[in-house]
Amino acid sequence: MKQSIVSSSLEISSVLVSIITVCRNNADRLSVTIQSLSRFYGDARYEHLVVDGGSSDHTHQVVAPFAGVANFRFNSGLDGGIYDAMNRGVRRSSGRFLLFLNCGDCMLMAPDVLADCLDTMGDNSGADIICFAYRHVDCGGGKLVVASKARSHRLPTSHQGMIFLASFVRTHGYNTRYKIAADYDLYLHANLSRVRVAPTDMPLTAVEVHGVASSNPQASYKEYWAIAFRNLCGAKRIMCLIWIASRAVFVILIKRVFPSQWVDRWRRMT
């Protein structure tokens, strides 16, 4: 098992946000994400942790130039899947807040702007999760998706548009029994009154359209159903399960009937 850790000299109290990226044999898309964070490297308010699942491609060559950057850390080793890797990143993080940025996704918001938002919406606001707008499709382009009000039946924004209070994630963690929708499970562990929308429509990140969930909707909605059933009760559970089932039927039917490029165009427009 190959392992390489670039240690950080930052004090725990100085780190505002830990940005965590998990990867495995995805060097080219990891490079895109790293380049989008160039403004954050050297800024003591932030750290970037890349948690690698023992890649055999050129991932190590991609991260090697950043070995001397104080707030960049790389850890490589075997794990139990994406959510186990995300939990590993949480355990190694120092920030008061956490952002999970996938390989291929890009950071759009500037460091000072994000810090100002978190000063406004931070610890004193009683927020476990702060939701931001994001851009679909690619870096700097695509459709702007504004965060919605917190509801039980769906995430208010992409998980790459969510800033988590680190103590909340450390308390609950990602449930590794789920392979696609553990983000939803973690979200349902928050009191919805502690899920806040940031006071800006400026996008936090740019998120790729084709993720694991969108490429496998049947498995995705099956997990959503199981999570809602286990975490909710009463009328809220019934209404949520009905919504998930109806949404699943609609999405799966659309994907089976129409060409993928038509579906992508519809997602950008809706």
C-alpha positions as CSV (number, residue, x, y, z in Angstrom):
1,M,0.0,0.0,0.0
2,K,1.5,3.3,-1.1
3,Q,1.1,6.2,1.2
4,S,2.3,9.7,1.0
5,I,1.3,12.5,3.4
6,V,2.3,16.1,3.1
7,S,1.9,17.5,6.5
8,S,0.5,21.0,7.2
9,S,2.2,23.5,9.4
10,L,-1.1,25.3,10.0
11,E,-2.6,25.6,13.5
12,I,-6.0,24.0,13.9
13,S,-7.5,27.3,15.1
14,S,-6.3,29.2,12.0
15,V,-8.2,27.0,9.5
16,L,-11.6,28.2,8.5
17,V,-12.5,25.7,5.8
18,S,-11.1,22.3,5.0
19,I,-11.7,21.4,1.4
20,I,-11.7,17.6,0.9
21,T,-11.4,15.9,-2.5
22,V,-11.5,12.1,-2.7
23,C,-10.1,10.3,-5.8
24,R,-8.9,7.0,-7.3
25,N,-7.3,6.7,-10.7
26,N,-8.8,10.0,-11.7
27,A,-5.6,12.1,-12.2
28,D,-6.7,14.4,-15.1
29,R,-10.0,15.4,-13.4
30,L,-8.1,15.8,-10.1
31,S,-5.8,18.2,-11.9
32,V,-8.8,20.4,-13.0
33,T,-10.0,20.6,-9.4
34,I,-6.6,21.5,-8.0
35,Q,-6.1,24.2,-10.6
36,S,-9.5,25.8,-9.6
37,L,-8.2,26.1,-6.1
38,S,-5.0,28.0,-6.9
39,R,-6.2,31.1,-5.1
40,F,-6.7,29.2,-1.9
41,Y,-3.2,27.7,-1.7
42,G,-1.0,29.7,0.7
43,D,-4.1,31.2,2.4
44,A,-4.0,30.1,6.0
45,R,-7.8,30.3,6.3
46,Y,-8.1,27.2,4.1
47,E,-6.6,23.8,3.6
48,H,-7.0,21.3,0.8
49,L,-6.9,17.6,1.6
50,V,-6.7,15.1,-1.3
51,V,-7.7,11.6,-0.1
52,D,-6.6,9.0,-2.6
53,G,-7.8,5.4,-2.7
54,G,-4.4,3.9,-3.8
55,S,-4.3,5.2,-7.4
56,S,-2.1,3.4,-9.9
57,D,-2.3,6.1,-12.6
58,H,-0.4,9.4,-12.6
59,T,-2.1,10.9,-9.6
60,H,1.1,11.1,-7.6
61,Q,2.7,13.1,-10.5
62,V,-0.2,15.5,-10.4
63,V,0.1,16.3,-6.7
64,A,3.9,16.3,-6.5
65,P,4.3,20.0,-7.4
66,F,2.2,20.9,-4.4
67,A,4.3,19.1,-1.8
68,G,5.7,22.4,-0.6
69,V,2.4,24.1,-0.2
70,A,1.7,24.5,3.5
71,N,-2.1,24.1,3.3
72,F,-2.1,21.2,0.7
73,R,-2.1,17.6,2.0
74,F,-2.2,14.3,0.2
75,N,-3.0,11.0,1.7
76,S,-3.1,7.7,-0.3
77,G,-4.2,4.3,0.9
78,L,-6.8,1.6,0.5
79,D,-10.3,2.5,1.6
80,G,-13.8,1.1,1.6
81,G,-15.2,3.4,-1.1
82,I,-16.0,7.0,-1.6
83,Y,-17.8,7.7,1.7
84,D,-15.1,5.8,3.7
85,A,-12.6,8.1,2.0
86,M,-14.6,11.1,2.9
87,N,-14.7,10.1,6.5
88,R,-10.9,9.6,6.3
89,G,-10.6,13.2,5.1
90,V,-12.8,14.4,7.9
91,R,-10.6,12.7,10.5
92,R,-7.5,14.4,9.0
93,S,-9.1,17.9,8.6
94,S,-8.5,20.9,10.8
95,G,-11.1,23.4,9.7
96,R,-14.1,24.7,11.5
97,F,-16.1,24.1,8.3
98,L,-15.9,21.4,5.6
99,L,-16.5,21.4,1.9
100,F,-16.4,18.2,-0.2
101,L,-15.3,19.0,-3.7
102,N,-15.2,16.0,-6.2
103,C,-12.6,15.4,-8.8
104,G,-13.5,17.4,-11.9
105,D,-15.6,19.9,-10.0
106,C,-14.2,23.4,-9.6
107,M,-14.1,26.1,-7.0
108,L,-15.6,29.4,-8.2
109,M,-16.0,31.6,-5.2
110,A,-13.0,33.7,-4.2
111,P,-11.4,33.1,-0.8
112,D,-12.3,36.5,0.7
113,V,-15.9,36.2,-0.5
114,L,-16.3,32.8,1.1
115,A,-14.7,33.9,4.3
116,D,-17.1,36.9,4.5
117,C,-20.1,34.7,3.9
118,L,-19.0,32.3,6.7
119,D,-18.4,35.2,9.1
120,T,-22.0,36.2,8.5
121,M,-23.4,32.6,8.6
122,G,-20.9,31.0,10.8
123,D,-20.8,29.5,14.3
124,N,-23.0,32.1,15.9
125,S,-25.9,31.5,13.5
126,G,-26.4,28.0,14.8
127,A,-26.1,26.5,11.3
128,D,-25.0,22.9,10.8
129,I,-25.1,23.2,7.0
130,I,-24.8,26.4,4.9
131,C,-26.2,26.0,1.3
132,F,-24.8,28.0,-1.6
133,A,-25.7,28.3,-5.3
134,Y,-23.6,26.3,-7.8
135,R,-23.1,26.1,-11.5
136,H,-24.0,22.9,-13.4
137,V,-21.9,21.4,-16.2
138,D,-18.4,22.9,-16.2
139,C,-16.1,25.5,-14.8
140,G,-17.5,29.0,-15.1
141,G,-20.3,27.8,-17.4
142,G,-23.6,26.0,-17.4
143,K,-26.8,26.8,-15.5
144,L,-26.8,28.6,-12.2
145,V,-28.7,26.5,-9.5
146,V,-29.8,28.6,-6.5
147,A,-30.1,26.8,-3.1
148,S,-33.7,26.2,-2.0
149,K,-35.3,26.0,1.4
150,A,-34.4,23.0,3.5
151,R,-37.0,20.2,3.0
152,S,-36.9,16.5,4.0
153,H,-37.5,15.1,0.5
154,R,-34.4,16.4,-1.3
155,L,-31.1,18.2,-0.8
156,P,-31.5,22.0,-1.0
157,T,-28.4,22.2,-3.2
158,S,-25.6,19.9,-4.5
159,H,-23.4,18.5,-1.8
160,Q,-20.6,20.5,-3.5
161,G,-22.6,23.6,-2.7
162,M,-22.8,22.7,1.0
163,I,-20.5,24.0,3.7
164,F,-20.8,21.8,6.8
165,L,-20.0,22.6,10.3
166,A,-17.1,20.2,11.0
167,S,-18.4,19.2,14.5
168,F,-21.7,18.2,12.9
169,V,-20.0,15.9,10.4
170,R,-17.6,14.5,13.0
171,T,-20.6,13.6,15.2
172,H,-22.6,11.9,12.5
173,G,-20.2,11.0,9.7
174,Y,-21.0,9.4,6.3
175,N,-22.8,6.0,6.6
176,T,-20.7,3.7,4.5
177,R,-23.6,1.2,4.0
178,Y,-24.7,3.6,1.2
179,K,-22.7,3.8,-2.0
180,I,-24.4,6.7,-3.7
181,A,-26.7,8.7,-1.4
182,A,-24.9,9.0,1.9
183,D,-25.0,12.7,1.4
184,Y,-28.7,12.6,1.8
185,D,-28.4,10.5,4.9
186,L,-26.1,13.0,6.5
187,Y,-28.4,15.8,5.6
188,L,-31.3,14.2,7.3
189,H,-29.3,14.0,10.5
190,A,-29.4,17.8,10.7
191,N,-32.3,19.7,12.3
192,L,-33.7,21.4,9.2
193,S,-33.9,24.6,11.3
194,R,-30.1,24.5,11.3
195,V,-29.8,24.3,7.5
196,R,-29.3,27.8,6.2
197,V,-29.1,29.4,2.8
198,A,-26.2,31.7,2.2
199,P,-27.1,35.4,1.6
200,T,-25.8,35.4,-1.9
201,D,-26.6,33.9,-5.3
202,M,-22.9,33.9,-6.3
203,P,-22.0,30.3,-7.1
204,L,-19.7,28.5,-4.7
205,T,-18.6,25.7,-7.1
206,A,-19.1,24.3,-10.6
207,V,-20.4,20.7,-10.6
208,E,-20.2,18.2,-13.4
209,V,-23.5,16.9,-14.8
210,H,-22.5,13.3,-15.0
211,G,-22.0,12.0,-11.5
212,V,-22.5,8.5,-10.1
213,A,-26.1,9.2,-9.1
214,S,-27.2,10.6,-12.5
215,S,-25.6,7.7,-14.3
216,N,-27.4,5.1,-12.1
217,P,-30.8,6.6,-11.2
218,Q,-32.3,3.2,-10.1
219,A,-29.7,2.5,-7.5
220,S,-29.7,6.2,-6.5
221,Y,-33.4,6.5,-5.8
222,K,-33.4,3.1,-4.1
223,E,-30.9,4.4,-1.6
224,Y,-32.9,7.7,-1.2
225,W,-36.0,5.6,-0.4
226,A,-34.2,3.5,2.1
227,I,-32.6,6.6,3.8
228,A,-35.9,8.4,4.0
229,F,-37.7,5.3,5.4
230,R,-35.0,4.9,8.1
231,N,-34.7,8.5,9.1
232,L,-38.2,9.9,8.9
233,C,-41.5,8.9,10.5
234,G,-45.2,9.6,10.3
235,A,-46.7,11.9,7.6
236,K,-43.3,13.3,6.8
237,R,-42.0,9.8,5.9
238,I,-45.1,9.0,3.8
239,M,-45.0,12.3,1.8
240,C,-41.2,12.0,1.3
241,L,-41.5,8.4,0.0
242,I,-44.2,9.3,-2.4
243,W,-42.1,12.2,-3.8
244,I,-39.0,10.0,-4.2
245,A,-41.0,7.3,-5.9
246,S,-42.7,9.7,-8.3
247,R,-39.4,11.4,-9.1
248,A,-37.7,8.1,-9.7
249,V,-40.3,6.9,-12.1
250,F,-40.2,10.2,-14.0
251,V,-36.4,10.4,-14.2
252,I,-35.9,6.7,-15.2
253,L,-38.6,7.0,-17.9
254,I,-37.0,10.1,-19.3
255,K,-33.6,8.5,-19.4
256,R,-34.9,5.4,-21.2
257,V,-37.0,7.2,-23.7
258,F,-34.9,10.1,-24.8
259,P,-31.3,10.3,-26.0
260,S,-28.7,11.3,-23.4
261,Q,-27.9,14.6,-25.1
262,W,-31.6,15.6,-24.9
263,V,-31.7,14.7,-21.2
264,D,-28.6,16.9,-20.6
265,R,-30.2,19.8,-22.4
266,W,-33.4,19.4,-20.4
267,R,-31.4,19.4,-17.1
268,R,-29.7,22.6,-18.1
269,M,-33.0,24.3,-18.9
270,T,-35.0,23.1,-15.8
